[in-house]
Amino acid sequence: PAAHGARGEREALMTAINAAAEQIDVQQTGDGLRLHSRVGRNKAMSVVMTLAGLVFGGAGIGMFVAAMKGEGMLFVMSFFFCLFGIPMFIGGLYVSGRSLDASVSGEQVEMVRYWLGKRLWRRQASLQRADQLVLASGGSSTGTDQRMTEYFHLEVQGSDGRKVRIAEGLAGREVAEAFRDNIIRLLRLA
């Protein structure tokens, strides 16, 4: 039974590592790693956000137009529909086009955020210890099979308290933990 349990754990770990490799590209460089979180990782979530935002925002704008014709109460309703719909639509567009490149070279970490290939911003941090690599919750979603999937980000906790995200959108805690442990092993952190 112990050997069977150990084999089951190894198989689960290998499944998690393979799932992480499908989600985040990891390349070894001469003195570190390069991690790339691709565009369009969570297609279903971005499509749902964009469409729901379009519906709610469009309904809010439609109510506003109707309110301009004399239905005063529709101003209040249009405000709330637009308050949720327009940011949701913009968020869906942002999520569908974002990507993240991170490189770890020696003790230096550099992250660059892109949207549709255009560089948005850059962050840097120093990484000396394994406990600086932390998992952060990135939300959750429920699929058509009614199973909840939780998403995680891998971040470097800098000595100044700032967090620099180096990988994002890892689906499932086991996958995220296996990915973090693999990065620690590849970087030979203690």
C-alpha positions in Angstrom: 0.0 0.0 0.0 2.8 2.5 0.7 4.4 1.9 -2.7 1.1 2.2 -4.4 0.4 5.5 -2.5 3.9 6.8 -3.4 3.4 5.9 -7.1 0.0 7.7 -7.0 1.6 10.8 -5.6 4.4 10.7 -8.2 1.8 10.4 -11.0 -0.2 13.3 -9.6 2.9 15.4 -9.4 3.9 14.6 -13.0 0.4 15.4 -14.2 0.5 18.7 -12.3 4.0 19.6 -13.7 2.8 18.7 -17.3 -0.3 20.9 -16.9 1.9 23.8 -15.7 4.2 23.3 -18.7 1.2 23.6 -21.0 0.1 26.9 -19.4 3.5 28.7 -18.9 6.5 28.5 -21.2 9.8 28.0 -19.2 13.2 28.3 -20.9 16.5 27.8 -19.3 19.0 30.5 -20.1 22.7 30.6 -19.5 22.3 32.1 -16.0 18.7 31.6 -15.1 15.2 31.2 -16.5 12.7 32.9 -18.8 9.0 32.5 -18.1 6.3 33.5 -20.6 2.6 33.6 -19.8 1.1 33.6 -23.3 -1.8 35.6 -24.7 -5.2 33.9 -24.5 -4.5 31.5 -21.7 -8.1 31.8 -20.2 -10.1 32.1 -23.4 -13.5 31.1 -21.8 -13.2 33.6 -19.0 -12.2 36.5 -21.3 -15.0 35.7 -23.7 -17.6 35.5 -20.9 -16.3 38.8 -19.4 -16.4 40.6 -22.7 -19.8 39.4 -23.8 -21.4 40.0 -20.3 -19.8 43.5 -20.3 -21.1 44.2 -23.8 -24.7 43.1 -22.8 -24.8 45.0 -19.5 -23.0 48.1 -20.9 -25.2 48.1 -24.0 -28.3 47.7 -21.9 -27.2 50.6 -19.7 -26.6 52.8 -22.8 -29.9 51.8 -24.2 -31.6 52.8 -20.9 -29.8 56.1 -20.9 -31.1 56.9 -24.4 -34.6 55.9 -23.3 -34.2 58.1 -20.2 -33.3 61.1 -22.4 -36.8 60.7 -24.0 -38.5 61.2 -20.7 -38.2 58.1 -18.5 -36.4 59.6 -15.6 -36.1 56.5 -13.4 -34.1 54.8 -16.2 -31.2 57.2 -15.5 -30.6 55.4 -12.2 -30.8 52.0 -13.8 -28.6 52.9 -16.7 -26.0 54.2 -14.3 -25.8 50.9 -12.5 -25.8 48.8 -15.7 -23.0 50.9 -17.1 -21.2 50.9 -13.8 -20.8 47.1 -14.1 -21.0 46.5 -17.8 -18.4 49.0 -19.2 -15.5 48.0 -16.8 -16.4 44.3 -17.3 -16.2 44.8 -21.1 -12.8 46.6 -20.9 -11.5 44.0 -18.4 -12.5 41.2 -20.8 -10.6 42.9 -23.7 -7.6 43.4 -21.4 -7.6 39.8 -20.2 -7.9 38.4 -23.7 -4.8 40.4 -25.0 -2.4 40.4 -22.1 0.8 38.5 -21.7 3.7 38.5 -19.3 7.4 37.9 -19.8 9.7 37.4 -16.8 13.4 36.6 -16.7 15.4 35.5 -13.7 19.1 36.1 -14.1 21.3 35.4 -11.0 19.5 37.2 -8.2 17.8 39.7 -10.5 14.1 39.3 -11.6 12.6 41.4 -14.4 9.0 41.3 -15.5 7.5 43.0 -18.5 3.7 43.2 -19.1 2.4 43.3 -22.7 -1.0 43.9 -24.2 -1.4 42.7 -27.8 2.4 42.8 -28.2 2.7 46.4 -26.9 4.9 46.8 -23.8 2.9 48.4 -20.9 5.2 48.3 -17.9 8.3 46.7 -16.3 9.0 45.7 -12.7 12.2 44.4 -11.1 13.0 42.6 -7.9 15.7 40.6 -6.2 15.4 36.9 -5.5 17.7 35.2 -3.1 15.6 32.6 -1.2 12.9 30.1 -2.1 10.4 31.6 0.4 10.3 34.7 -1.7 8.4 32.8 -4.3 4.7 33.0 -3.2 1.4 31.9 -4.8 -1.3 34.5 -4.9 -4.9 33.8 -5.8 -6.0 35.0 -9.2 -9.7 34.3 -8.9 -11.9 31.3 -9.7 -14.4 30.2 -12.3 -17.0 27.5 -12.5 -17.1 25.5 -15.7 -20.1 23.9 -17.5 -19.5 20.7 -15.4 -20.1 22.7 -12.2 -16.5 22.2 -11.1 -14.7 25.2 -9.7 -11.2 26.1 -10.9 -9.1 28.4 -8.9 -6.3 30.4 -10.7 -3.0 31.3 -9.1 -0.1 33.7 -9.9 3.5 33.1 -8.9 5.1 36.2 -7.4 8.5 37.3 -6.1 8.2 39.0 -2.7 10.9 41.6 -2.8 12.9 42.7 0.3 11.1 46.0 0.1 7.7 44.4 0.3 6.8 44.8 -3.3 5.5 41.8 -5.2 6.6 41.2 -8.8 4.4 38.7 -10.7 6.5 36.2 -12.8 3.8 33.8 -13.9 0.0 34.0 -14.0 -3.2 32.1 -14.7 -2.0 28.7 -13.3 -5.2 26.6 -13.1 -5.5 24.6 -9.9 -3.6 24.7 -6.6 -1.7 21.5 -7.2 -0.5 22.7 -10.6 0.6 26.1 -9.1 2.4 24.4 -6.2 4.2 22.0 -8.6 5.2 24.9 -10.9 6.6 26.9 -7.9 8.5 23.9 -6.6 9.9 23.2 -10.1 11.0 26.8 -10.5 12.7 26.6 -7.1 14.5 23.4 -8.1 15.6 24.9 -11.5 16.9 28.0 -9.9 18.6 26.0 -7.1 17.2 28.2 -4.4 17.5 27.1 -0.8 
